[in-house]
Structure formats: C-alpha cells, structure tokens
Amino acid sequence: MLNCEIHGALDLRLAERPAEPLAPTQVRVAVKAVGICGSDLHYYRHGRVGDFVIRAPLTPGHEASGQVIEVGAQVSSVKPGDRVALNPSRACGVCRFCRAGASNHCENVHFFGSASRWPHMQGAMREQVVVEATQCLAVPDTLSFELAAFGEPLAVALHAVQEAGSLLGKTVMVVGAGPIGALILMAAKLAGASQLIAVDIVDETLAACTRVGATRTINAAKEPDALQALAADKGQVDASFEVSGHYDGLANCIRSTRPRGTIVQVGTLGGNSEGCPFNQIMVKSLHLVGSFRFVDEYAWAVDYLSRGLLDVSPLLTEAVPVARVHDAFALAADRHRAMKVLVTF
C-alpha cells in the first residue's frame, strides 16, 4: 500500500509498505480523505511537536474517512462497502482515567499519527489502515468523504465548548481563527451563544469565520482599539477560547473576559509569557480550564455532520490527491490561502 511518511524536518516521502494483518475484531479501511492538522504541519516542518520528536518514519494524519474493504471474523457493526469516519483514538478502557470517564487522558491510548510514544503511533495518511471496529462510525452516502474527515477537529471543538459550560445567550470570543477556532464558533452557536467574536491577525481566516457564523471579527494586529473596548469595564466577554497557542492570545482572553467568566485553553502555548496578566485570573475570579482532544464528542461530531446540523464545507479549502502531497502541505501551511486542506486517495 502507498504510505506517506515523515522522516524528519521537511522530509516527507511516499513509500510502498506491506498491508497489515487483520485481527478478528478489526476492520480494514481504504482511506479516502485525510485532513492536515497543525500537529501534522509541525512534524513536517520541524520534525517534532513540542517534546515529541520523530525518531523513526512517522505516518501523519488523524482526521480521516474511508470505505470498509474487509472485516474480522467477530465484526458485525460494519461490513465491506460501508462508508465510515475513523475515530483516531483507541483508549484502553481499563486505566484510572478511562474508568473515570476521561478517556482523552488514557494512560495507554493509541492515537493516529503521534510520536509521543515509542514505537510511534502511525497515522491514517496511507492507502489502507487497520483499526478496531469500534473506531468506525458509519456515515451516509450524502456525506462526502472530505466532509466526513472533519469529524475529529469538530470533536475537539465540541469538547472545548463542553468545558466552557452553558453558553446559552452568552457572548463568546475565539482567539485564533484557524480551523479549530472556526469550528468552536460553530459549536458555540449550536450551544446557543448569541454573540460570536473571532480574533486573529489574518484577514482571510477571519473572513472564513464570518462565513460560518461569526457575528464580529477583529484583526488584532490592525484593530487594537477594538480589543481594548472588549476589555473595558472589567471585560465584555462571557466565555473566551484561546486557540492560537500564543501568550498574547491568552492575555487578550484574560483582559476581555468579565469577572467570573470562563477561559478555555485549547491551543498549545509557546513563546514568551512576559506581559501576560496572569494575576487578573485571581482578581477577576476567572474560571480557567484546559481542553484536550475529546471523549464522546467524536460520535456527536459525526452525527451532526451526517444529519447536516453543521455545514463545515465553507472551511474546506482543497482536496489534493496524494501524488501531490508536498503541494498539500505547502498549501496547508499558508494561512492566507488555506483553512483546511485534505489529502485524498
């Protein structure tokens, strides 16, 4: 089978690899579409994501859909020919976190396309992938493979919104208007938020957020007065989501969120924290919570996509054939041209 492999920084190769064996509880899926995520871009551009360094060829890709081509002897939930979205997370179900309902923190999780463990956990950017039947969620013929691949990032967004608590009638601000930020806006609107503010430094991504429901956009680099206005009178925002992964973004959330409001940290923070007003978390009695991956929300995401409750098509920039995978990564890295880029097989 054809396999995309990252060997190190800027070293992405296409290789032929043998097909994996199939266990009785497993399913062989012909991969049709795989989204390129921020972590995939980090592995490609830098050979690492934070402390997770590529030490052997890594197949990226954790936003995937495909078609079942073979099932194990004990599998009855799906059959050959079924179109499926692929949950990239396989939790053990027995560790202390799984037993507590926090499988996103499973001590023994297998997650597509991650160098966080050794041997590395290979992803779905390949012609075929073998998964447990429980990782396959059937989707209708009316949902394209490309849109079905949005199940994973939408699940991340839904989990973040869950962590924020009730948003009914609330003013919500999302700082960092990339694909996850845009999906959080959509999820917050579904949860009943009345005002949806998107903040970024790229006009093109802000325009995409307008297309999916943002009621207001702010370019932080060009409109500092607008951010100052949101910070007036101890803050005008009920709940904010930091998705940019920058301390400047967190600082804007702290300043703009009203006393006793909520900040959800979604982005992976990096850079210099100097100037971030952490003391205001105490002064304003803010609720600061982190949001990591998802739990049950993957099934919710696929259900919402399948029933058309959320239309993510405005976020799909281009589906690029695997033969042009280098072009796909280059496009995905350009925030002025791309929101979500997929590789297709």
TORTORLO-503934 format. One record per residue (C-alpha): residue number from 1; residue in three letters; z, y, x. Coordinates in steps of 0.05 Angstrom, whole numbers, plus 5000, padded with zeros to 4 digits. Layout:
residues N
{num->NUM	residu->ALA	up->Z	north->Y	east->X}
...
end
This chain:
residues 345
{num->1	residu->MET	up->5000	north->5000	east->5000}
{num->2	residu->LEU	up->4988	north->5072	east->5021}
{num->3	residu->ASN	up->5052	north->5106	east->5044}
{num->4	residu->CYS	up->5068	north->5179	east->5061}
{num->5	residu->GLU	up->5117	north->5182	east->5119}
{num->6	residu->ILE	up->5152	north->5239	east->5155}
{num->7	residu->HIS	up->5165	north->5222	east->5228}
{num->8	residu->GLY	up->5194	north->5289	east->5247}
{num->9	residu->ALA	up->5183	north->5364	east->5240}
{num->10	residu->LEU	up->5111	north->5377	east->5218}
{num->11	residu->ASP	up->5094	north->5304	east->5230}
{num->12	residu->LEU	up->5071	north->5276	east->5163}
{num->13	residu->ARG	up->5027	north->5213	east->5165}
{num->14	residu->LEU	up->4991	north->5167	east->5116}
{num->15	residu->ALA	up->5002	north->5094	east->5133}
{num->16	residu->GLU	up->4987	north->5026	east->5104}
{num->17	residu->ARG	up->5050	north->4985	east->5091}
{num->18	residu->PRO	up->5060	north->4916	east->5060}
{num->19	residu->ALA	up->5084	north->4913	east->4988}
{num->20	residu->GLU	up->5157	north->4900	east->4977}
{num->21	residu->PRO	up->5182	north->4834	east->4946}
{num->22	residu->LEU	up->5205	north->4835	east->4874}
{num->23	residu->ALA	up->5275	north->4811	east->4853}
{num->24	residu->PRO	up->5288	north->4783	east->4782}
{num->25	residu->THR	up->5320	north->4848	east->4758}
{num->26	residu->GLN	up->5267	north->4894	east->4789}
{num->27	residu->VAL	up->5202	north->4927	east->4768}
{num->28	residu->ARG	up->5141	north->4943	east->4810}
{num->29	residu->VAL	up->5111	north->5011	east->4791}
{num->30	residu->ALA	up->5045	north->5041	east->4810}
{num->31	residu->VAL	up->5065	north->5112	east->4827}
{num->32	residu->LYS	up->5022	north->5164	east->4793}
{num->33	residu->ALA	up->5055	north->5232	east->4808}
{num->34	residu->VAL	up->5109	north->5256	east->4855}
{num->35	residu->GLY	up->5137	north->5327	east->4858}
{num->36	residu->ILE	up->5150	north->5362	east->4924}
{num->37	residu->CYS	up->5222	north->5387	east->4924}
{num->38	residu->GLY	up->5258	north->5436	east->4970}
{num->39	residu->SER	up->5291	north->5379	east->5008}
{num->40	residu->ASP	up->5223	north->5346	east->5019}
{num->41	residu->LEU	up->5199	north->5412	east->5049}
{num->42	residu->HIS	up->5259	north->5416	east->5095}
{num->43	residu->TYR	up->5247	north->5345	east->5121}
{num->44	residu->TYR	up->5174	north->5362	east->5132}
{num->45	residu->ARG	up->5184	north->5430	east->5164}
{num->46	residu->HIS	up->5247	north->5417	east->5204}
{num->47	residu->GLY	up->5256	north->5341	east->5208}
{num->48	residu->ARG	up->5324	north->5348	east->5174}
{num->49	residu->VAL	up->5362	north->5374	east->5114}
{num->50	residu->GLY	up->5428	north->5403	east->5140}
{num->51	residu->ASP	up->5464	north->5347	east->5176}
{num->52	residu->PHE	up->5415	north->5294	east->5151}
{num->53	residu->VAL	up->5366	north->5283	east->5209}
{num->54	residu->ILE	up->5305	north->5238	east->5206}
{num->55	residu->ARG	up->5316	north->5181	east->5256}
{num->56	residu->ALA	up->5260	north->5135	east->5231}
{num->57	residu->PRO	up->5198	north->5146	east->5189}
{num->58	residu->LEU	up->5221	north->5172	east->5121}
{num->59	residu->THR	up->5181	north->5168	east->5056}
{num->60	residu->PRO	up->5198	north->5231	east->5016}
{num->61	residu->GLY	up->5195	north->5241	east->4941}
{num->62	residu->HIS	up->5248	north->5235	east->4887}
{num->63	residu->GLU	up->5212	north->5267	east->4828}
{num->64	residu->ALA	up->5166	north->5211	east->4805}
{num->65	residu->SER	up->5130	north->5176	east->4748}
{num->66	residu->GLY	up->5083	north->5117	east->4745}
{num->67	residu->GLN	up->5059	north->5055	east->4708}
{num->68	residu->VAL	up->5092	north->4987	east->4709}
{num->69	residu->ILE	up->5048	north->4933	east->4741}
{num->70	residu->GLU	up->5098	north->4876	east->4749}
{num->71	residu->VAL	up->5168	north->4858	east->4724}
{num->72	residu->GLY	up->5220	north->4809	east->4749}
{num->73	residu->ALA	up->5239	north->4746	east->4710}
{num->74	residu->GLN	up->5301	north->4778	east->4680}
{num->75	residu->VAL	up->5270	north->4843	east->4658}
{num->76	residu->SER	up->5257	north->4856	east->4584}
{num->77	residu->SER	up->5266	north->4932	east->4578}
{num->78	residu->VAL	up->5196	north->4948	east->4603}
{num->79	residu->LYS	up->5130	north->4910	east->4611}
{num->80	residu->PRO	up->5066	north->4916	east->4651}
{num->81	residu->GLY	up->5026	north->4975	east->4627}
{num->82	residu->ASP	up->5085	north->5017	east->4606}
{num->83	residu->ARG	up->5086	north->5090	east->4630}
{num->84	residu->VAL	up->5153	north->5108	east->4660}
{num->85	residu->ALA	up->5193	north->5164	east->4691}
{num->86	residu->LEU	up->5232	north->5139	east->4751}
{num->87	residu->ASN	up->5306	north->5156	east->4759}
{num->88	residu->PRO	up->5313	north->5165	east->4835}
{num->89	residu->SER	up->5387	north->5149	east->4834}
{num->90	residu->ARG	up->5416	north->5079	east->4835}
{num->91	residu->ALA	up->5492	north->5082	east->4833}
{num->92	residu->CYS	up->5535	north->5021	east->4848}
{num->93	residu->GLY	up->5575	north->5026	east->4783}
{num->94	residu->VAL	up->5640	north->5000	east->4815}
{num->95	residu->CYS	up->5665	north->5052	east->4864}
{num->96	residu->ARG	up->5721	north->5100	east->4844}
{num->97	residu->PHE	up->5672	north->5156	east->4826}
{num->98	residu->CYS	up->5627	north->5112	east->4784}
{num->99	residu->ARG	up->5687	north->5086	east->4746}
{num->100	residu->ALA	up->5709	north->5158	east->4733}
{num->101	residu->GLY	up->5641	north->5176	east->4703}
{num->102	residu->ALA	up->5619	north->5215	east->4765}
{num->103	residu->SER	up->5562	north->5170	east->4789}
{num->104	residu->ASN	up->5529	north->5231	east->4822}
{num->105	residu->HIS	up->5584	north->5223	east->4875}
{num->106	residu->CYS	up->5576	north->5147	east->4881}
{num->107	residu->GLU	up->5600	north->5123	east->4949}
{num->108	residu->ASN	up->5544	north->5071	east->4953}
{num->109	residu->VAL	up->5487	north->5108	east->4919}
{num->110	residu->HIS	up->5415	north->5094	east->4936}
{num->111	residu->PHE	up->5374	north->5157	east->4925}
{num->112	residu->PHE	up->5299	north->5164	east->4936}
{num->113	residu->GLY	up->5276	north->5199	east->4999}
{num->114	residu->SER	up->5341	north->5215	east->5036}
{num->115	residu->ALA	up->5361	north->5210	east->5109}
{num->116	residu->SER	up->5435	north->5217	east->5090}
{num->117	residu->ARG	up->5446	north->5143	east->5104}
{num->118	residu->TRP	up->5424	north->5092	east->5155}
{num->119	residu->PRO	up->5377	north->5058	east->5145}
{num->120	residu->HIS	up->5344	north->5116	east->5110}
{num->121	residu->MET	up->5333	north->5111	east->5035}
{num->122	residu->GLN	up->5257	north->5112	east->5025}
{num->123	residu->GLY	up->5226	north->5155	east->4970}
{num->124	residu->ALA	up->5171	north->5148	east->4919}
{num->125	residu->MET	up->5113	north->5183	east->4954}
{num->126	residu->ARG	up->5073	north->5118	east->4961}
{num->127	residu->GLU	up->5025	north->5076	east->4921}
{num->128	residu->GLN	up->5077	north->5028	east->4895}
{num->129	residu->VAL	up->5152	north->5028	east->4890}
{num->130	residu->VAL	up->5201	north->4972	east->4871}
{num->131	residu->VAL	up->5261	north->4995	east->4830}
{num->132	residu->GLU	up->5314	north->4966	east->4786}
{num->133	residu->ALA	up->5293	north->4961	east->4713}
{num->134	residu->THR	up->5350	north->5009	east->4695}
{num->135	residu->GLN	up->5314	north->5064	east->4735}
{num->136	residu->CYS	up->5252	north->5061	east->4690}
{num->137	residu->LEU	up->5251	north->5104	east->4628}
{num->138	residu->ALA	up->5191	north->5094	east->4583}
{num->139	residu->VAL	up->5151	north->5156	east->4565}
{num->140	residu->PRO	up->5097	north->5164	east->4510}
{num->141	residu->ASP	up->5023	north->5168	east->4523}
{num->142	residu->THR	up->5025	north->5240	east->4500}
{num->143	residu->LEU	up->5066	north->5260	east->4562}
{num->144	residu->SER	up->5024	north->5265	east->4626}
{num->145	residu->PHE	up->5048	north->5231	east->4689}
{num->146	residu->GLU	up->5051	north->5301	east->4721}
{num->147	residu->LEU	up->5099	north->5328	east->4669}
{num->148	residu->ALA	up->5140	north->5263	east->4667}
{num->149	residu->ALA	up->5154	north->5275	east->4741}
{num->150	residu->PHE	up->5194	north->5336	east->4721}
{num->151	residu->GLY	up->5249	north->5290	east->4696}
{num->152	residu->GLU	up->5290	north->5295	east->4760}
{num->153	residu->PRO	up->5290	north->5370	east->4771}
{num->154	residu->LEU	up->5302	north->5382	east->4697}
{num->155	residu->ALA	up->5362	north->5334	east->4700}
{num->156	residu->VAL	up->5390	north->5376	east->4758}
{num->157	residu->ALA	up->5383	north->5438	east->4714}
{num->158	residu->LEU	up->5414	north->5405	east->4653}
{num->159	residu->HIS	up->5474	north->5382	east->4695}
{num->160	residu->ALA	up->5484	north->5453	east->4722}
{num->161	residu->VAL	up->5484	north->5481	east->4651}
{num->162	residu->GLN	up->5534	north->5428	east->4630}
{num->163	residu->GLU	up->5580	north->5450	east->4687}
{num->164	residu->ALA	up->5578	north->5522	east->4660}
{num->165	residu->GLY	up->5610	north->5504	east->4594}
{num->166	residu->SER	up->5588	north->5535	east->4528}
{num->167	residu->LEU	up->5531	north->5586	east->4535}
{num->168	residu->LEU	up->5522	north->5600	east->4461}
{num->169	residu->GLY	up->5506	north->5674	east->4453}
{num->170	residu->LYS	up->5521	north->5687	east->4526}
{num->171	residu->THR	up->5486	north->5730	east->4579}
{num->172	residu->VAL	up->5463	north->5685	east->4635}
{num->173	residu->MET	up->5437	north->5704	east->4704}
{num->174	residu->VAL	up->5400	north->5657	east->4751}
{num->175	residu->VAL	up->5394	north->5679	east->4824}
{num->176	residu->GLY	up->5338	north->5642	east->4858}
{num->177	residu->ALA	up->5279	north->5634	east->4812}
{num->178	residu->GLY	up->5244	north->5574	east->4842}
{num->179	residu->PRO	up->5230	north->5511	east->4802}
{num->180	residu->ILE	up->5304	north->5492	east->4793}
{num->181	residu->GLY	up->5323	north->5563	east->4775}
{num->182	residu->ALA	up->5267	north->5567	east->4724}
{num->183	residu->LEU	up->5288	north->5501	east->4694}
{num->184	residu->ILE	up->5361	north->5525	east->4690}
{num->185	residu->LEU	up->5336	north->5585	east->4650}
{num->186	residu->MET	up->5301	north->5537	east->4602}
{num->187	residu->ALA	up->5362	north->5493	east->4597}
{num->188	residu->ALA	up->5407	north->5553	east->4585}
{num->189	residu->LYS	up->5361	north->5577	east->4529}
{num->190	residu->LEU	up->5364	north->5508	east->4498}
{num->191	residu->ALA	up->5440	north->5513	east->4502}
{num->192	residu->GLY	up->5440	north->5577	east->4462}
{num->193	residu->ALA	up->5442	north->5633	east->4514}
{num->194	residu->SER	up->5419	north->5699	east->4484}
{num->195	residu->GLN	up->5400	north->5737	east->4548}
{num->196	residu->LEU	up->5367	north->5703	east->4607}
{num->197	residu->ILE	up->5362	north->5743	east->4672}
{num->198	residu->ALA	up->5322	north->5717	east->4731}
{num->199	residu->VAL	up->5335	north->5747	east->4800}
{num->200	residu->ASP	up->5291	north->5734	east->4861}
{num->201	residu->ILE	up->5253	north->5771	east->4916}
{num->202	residu->VAL	up->5184	north->5742	east->4899}
{num->203	residu->ASP	up->5146	north->5773	east->4841}
{num->204	residu->GLU	up->5104	north->5712	east->4828}
{num->205	residu->THR	up->5163	north->5666	east->4816}
{num->206	residu->LEU	up->5195	north->5719	east->4771}
{num->207	residu->ALA	up->5130	north->5721	east->4730}
{num->208	residu->ALA	up->5134	north->5645	east->4722}
{num->209	residu->CYS	up->5206	north->5653	east->4696}
{num->210	residu->THR	up->5181	north->5702	east->4644}
{num->211	residu->ARG	up->5132	north->5650	east->4620}
{num->212	residu->VAL	up->5188	north->5600	east->4608}
{num->213	residu->GLY	up->5235	north->5647	east->4572}
{num->214	residu->ALA	up->5269	north->5697	east->4618}
{num->215	residu->THR	up->5286	north->5759	east->4577}
{num->216	residu->ARG	up->5291	north->5801	east->4640}
{num->217	residu->THR	up->5272	north->5795	east->4713}
{num->218	residu->ILE	up->5298	north->5832	east->4774}
{num->219	residu->ASN	up->5267	north->5834	east->4843}
{num->220	residu->ALA	up->5329	north->5841	east->4886}
{num->221	residu->ALA	up->5290	north->5870	east->4944}
{num->222	residu->LYS	up->5257	north->5924	east->4903}
{num->223	residu->GLU	up->5308	north->5939	east->4848}
{num->224	residu->PRO	up->5377	north->5943	east->4880}
{num->225	residu->ASP	up->5398	north->5993	east->4826}
{num->226	residu->ALA	up->5387	north->5941	east->4772}
{num->227	residu->LEU	up->5435	north->5894	east->4807}
{num->228	residu->GLN	up->5486	north->5950	east->4814}
{num->229	residu->ALA	up->5481	north->5962	east->4740}
{num->230	residu->LEU	up->5497	north->5889	east->4726}
{num->231	residu->ALA	up->5559	north->5896	east->4769}
{num->232	residu->ALA	up->5584	north->5958	east->4732}
{num->233	residu->ASP	up->5650	north->5955	east->4694}
{num->234	residu->LYS	up->5671	north->5891	east->4730}
{num->235	residu->GLY	up->5606	north->5855	east->4712}
{num->236	residu->GLN	up->5558	north->5847	east->4654}
{num->237	residu->VAL	up->5542	north->5773	east->4660}
{num->238	residu->ASP	up->5580	north->5717	east->4626}
{num->239	residu->ALA	up->5554	north->5659	east->4669}
{num->240	residu->SER	up->5513	north->5660	east->4732}
{num->241	residu->PHE	up->5478	north->5606	east->4771}
{num->242	residu->GLU	up->5468	north->5612	east->4847}
{num->243	residu->VAL	up->5405	north->5573	east->4863}
{num->244	residu->SER	up->5377	north->5610	east->4923}
{num->245	residu->GLY	up->5423	north->5578	east->4974}
{num->246	residu->HIS	up->5439	north->5645	east->5006}
{num->247	residu->TYR	up->5506	north->5680	east->5010}
{num->248	residu->ASP	up->5472	north->5744	east->4988}
{num->249	residu->GLY	up->5455	north->5708	east->4923}
{num->250	residu->LEU	up->5527	north->5685	east->4915}
{num->251	residu->ALA	up->5551	north->5757	east->4928}
{num->252	residu->ASN	up->5506	north->5782	east->4872}
{num->253	residu->CYS	up->5535	north->5729	east->4825}
{num->254	residu->ILE	up->5607	north->5748	east->4843}
{num->255	residu->ARG	up->5593	north->5822	east->4832}
{num->256	residu->SER	up->5554	north->5814	east->4767}
{num->257	residu->THR	up->5597	north->5762	east->4732}
{num->258	residu->ARG	up->5651	north->5791	east->4687}
{num->259	residu->PRO	up->5725	north->5774	east->4694}
{num->260	residu->ARG	up->5739	north->5702	east->4671}
{num->261	residu->GLY	up->5665	north->5687	east->4674}
{num->262	residu->THR	up->5634	north->5627	east->4707}
{num->263	residu->ILE	up->5592	north->5619	east->4770}
{num->264	residu->VAL	up->5556	north->5553	east->4782}
{num->265	residu->GLN	up->5536	north->5539	east->4854}
{num->266	residu->VAL	up->5472	north->5499	east->4854}
{num->267	residu->GLY	up->5437	north->5519	east->4918}
{num->268	residu->THR	up->5457	north->5491	east->4986}
{num->269	residu->LEU	up->5488	north->5551	east->5020}
{num->270	residu->GLY	up->5467	north->5571	east->5090}
{num->271	residu->GLY	up->5466	north->5631	east->5136}
{num->272	residu->ASN	up->5519	north->5684	east->5147}
{num->273	residu->SER	up->5572	north->5694	east->5095}
{num->274	residu->GLU	up->5593	north->5761	east->5122}
{num->275	residu->GLY	up->5595	north->5813	east->5067}
{num->276	residu->CYS	up->5604	north->5763	east->5010}
{num->277	residu->PRO	up->5661	north->5789	east->4967}
{num->278	residu->PHE	up->5699	north->5723	east->4961}
{num->279	residu->ASN	up->5764	north->5760	east->4944}
{num->280	residu->GLN	up->5733	north->5781	east->4878}
{num->281	residu->ILE	up->5736	north->5708	east->4855}
{num->282	residu->MET	up->5811	north->5718	east->4853}
{num->283	residu->VAL	up->5812	north->5790	east->4830}
{num->284	residu->LYS	up->5766	north->5775	east->4771}
{num->285	residu->SER	up->5795	north->5706	east->4754}
{num->286	residu->LEU	up->5725	north->5676	east->4762}
{num->287	residu->HIS	up->5711	north->5603	east->4750}
{num->288	residu->LEU	up->5670	north->5578	east->4809}
{num->289	residu->VAL	up->5643	north->5507	east->4803}
{num->290	residu->GLY	up->5594	north->5466	east->4843}
{num->291	residu->SER	up->5538	north->5426	east->4812}
{num->292	residu->PHE	up->5509	north->5365	east->4848}
{num->293	residu->ARG	up->5450	north->5324	east->4824}
{num->294	residu->PHE	up->5462	north->5295	east->4754}
{num->295	residu->VAL	up->5495	north->5238	east->4715}
{num->296	residu->ASP	up->5470	north->5221	east->4645}
{num->297	residu->GLU	up->5425	north->5282	east->4645}
{num->298	residu->TYR	up->5364	north->5245	east->4673}
{num->299	residu->ALA	up->5358	north->5207	east->4607}
{num->300	residu->TRP	up->5366	north->5272	east->4569}
{num->301	residu->ALA	up->5312	north->5305	east->4610}
{num->302	residu->VAL	up->5261	north->5250	east->4598}
{num->303	residu->ASP	up->5278	north->5250	east->4524}
{num->304	residu->TYR	up->5268	north->5326	east->4519}
{num->305	residu->LEU	up->5202	north->5322	east->4556}
{num->306	residu->SER	up->5178	north->5263	east->4515}
{num->307	residu->ARG	up->5194	north->5298	east->4449}
{num->308	residu->GLY	up->5165	north->5365	east->4471}
{num->309	residu->LEU	up->5232	north->5401	east->4465}
{num->310	residu->LEU	up->5219	north->5435	east->4532}
{num->311	residu->ASP	up->5150	north->5453	east->4557}
{num->312	residu->VAL	up->5151	north->5454	east->4633}
{num->313	residu->SER	up->5075	north->5459	east->4640}
{num->314	residu->PRO	up->5078	north->5533	east->4660}
{num->315	residu->LEU	up->5115	north->5512	east->4723}
{num->316	residu->LEU	up->5062	north->5462	east->4746}
{num->317	residu->THR	up->5020	north->5496	east->4799}
{num->318	residu->GLU	up->4974	north->5440	east->4821}
{num->319	residu->ALA	up->4969	north->5364	east->4824}
{num->320	residu->VAL	up->4940	north->5347	east->4893}
{num->321	residu->PRO	up->4910	north->5278	east->4909}
{num->322	residu->VAL	up->4948	north->5241	east->4963}
{num->323	residu->ALA	up->4889	north->5244	east->5010}
{num->324	residu->ARG	up->4904	north->5319	east->5015}
{num->325	residu->VAL	up->4979	north->5311	east->5022}
{num->326	residu->HIS	up->4982	north->5361	east->5080}
{num->327	residu->ASP	up->4950	north->5414	east->5036}
{num->328	residu->ALA	up->5001	north->5397	east->4981}
{num->329	residu->PHE	up->5060	north->5410	east->5028}
{num->330	residu->ALA	up->5029	north->5474	east->5054}
{num->331	residu->LEU	up->5019	north->5500	east->4983}
{num->332	residu->ALA	up->5089	north->5480	east->4961}
{num->333	residu->ALA	up->5118	north->5519	east->5019}
{num->334	residu->ASP	up->5084	north->5584	east->4996}
{num->335	residu->ARG	up->5129	north->5616	east->4943}
{num->336	residu->HIS	up->5077	north->5669	east->4929}
{num->337	residu->ARG	up->5027	north->5615	east->4906}
{num->338	residu->ALA	up->5068	north->5557	east->4881}
{num->339	residu->MET	up->5124	north->5537	east->4835}
{num->340	residu->LYS	up->5117	north->5461	east->4830}
{num->341	residu->VAL	up->5065	north->5421	east->4869}
{num->342	residu->LEU	up->5055	north->5347	east->4857}
{num->343	residu->VAL	up->5022	north->5292	east->4898}
{num->344	residu->THR	up->4981	north->5243	east->4856}
{num->345	residu->PHE	up->4958	north->5172	east->4868}
end
